[in-house]
Amino acid sequence: MLKMKNTIFILLTIFIISCSLSDAPGKTDTWKVYYMGGQSNMDGYGFNSELPESLNTTFENVMIFDGNRVNDAKNEGGQGKWSNLKPGHGYGFKTDGRSNYLSDRFGPELSFSSILSKEGTKIAIVKYCFGGTALFQGAGYGNWDPDFDGNNHYDNALSTIKNAYDVDDINGDGIKDKLIPSGIIWMQGEADAQHSQESADAYLFNLKRLMNLFRAALRQDDLPVIIGKINDSHMYPDGTPTQPYIETVHLAQGSFTKNNPTTPLLNRIRNDNIFYCCSIFTSAIAFPKNLGQNTLKDKKVFLLSGIGNPEHFEKTANENEFIIVGKKALRDHFIYNAEILSEIIEFAKSLKADCILTTEKDWVKIRKLNPKFSFAVLKIELKLVGENNLENFLEKHFNLDLSHSPSENNTNES
């Protein structure tokens, strides 16, 4: 199996060389390609309905090839179809290679592309990610280890890249396209920080190897890479940390970026003053009918979450003066079943809770179990702050000039 993987890898790199060096007669369009990968924070859980008008649109100068997400030992991963970028490439996105089936969620590709495409440059996003996955075999809900015996997310990412480069005319305008690898954006590490000290200790080696393999596949050894620093660990109610080995992973991420001059570390976003999405409570959606914020102020609520940052969820609830009688923070990407949910409901009832307040991410899974209790969902509005700082960050690390307005660029078109 390892020999087969190496063969696939070599064929992919040869193919990309031929695409990069071919000089077909006639006009060609040049697209800057960015690979976006990782786990759930790269996948994206924001609701399209909450997007501002500037992002809730179709990007004419941005194409995306979003590889079909399948877990370890399954086939058909990496299938996809080029299309203009629009909301819907977050959690729940599906494709069979012939048609794309957009979800009601979006990922970081929207704000990223919105900034980069301002100068009029044609941007092509190649995306493959899968929530809850690790670099270390045996950790998380799947792995990116190149030595895994069988198909895994590393193989699916390579298939995504190859399938994307197989297309000569990605926007279907009849003009041959030239795809120029321009950067990698990687957001992952929570599963390795959660699993064991062994998985955390191996993170630096695994990250180096994976990024170098992606660079080699894209035929550019100094390809810029942006690493997203994972969130700080938070405690379960019993005091157990959700990511007990996060400091080791943080050190690994810092060491990797320090020794790679083309690789910045996108630190905790608020601390670096680059940009951040702040969450603003707008309303609570109760099961099975809508409730306003004021209605919940008189209710006793039990907090339930299975996310990477439960502390922020609890902080938002506290700021809105809900009467909180108890809480339970489960591990990120927790998979609910009827038995566990029933136990949680009984516990909430024992605390005289009027309803259980949960997150939109959790409610997607909980509602399928048709719970026999009142639930409310914390509805969040996202606001992008510090957009100019984000532009400066991307200009510096991707060697871009984002100083021109779209109107200025349009006057230069021939």
Secondary structure, 3 states (H helix, E strand, C coil): CHHHHHHHHHHHHHHHHHHHHCCCCCCEEEEEEEEEEECHHHHCCEEHHHCCCCCCCCEEEEEEEECCCCCCCCCCCCCCCCEEECCCCCCCCEECCCCEECCCEECCHHHHHHHHHHHCCCEEEEEEECCCCECCCCCCCCECCCCCCCCCHHHHHHHHHHHHHCCCCCCCCCCEEEEEEEEEEEECCHHHHHHCHHHHHCHHHHHHHHHHHHHHHCCCCCCCEEEECCCCCCECCCCCECCCCHHHHHHHHHHHHHCCCCCCEECCHHHHCCCEEEEEEEEEEEECCEECHHHHHCCEEEEEECCCCHHHHHHHHHHCCCEEEEEEECCCCCCCCHHHHHHHHHHHHHCCCCEEEEEHHHHHHHHHHCCCCCEEEEEEEEEEECHHHHHHHHHHHHCCCCCCCHHHHHCCCC
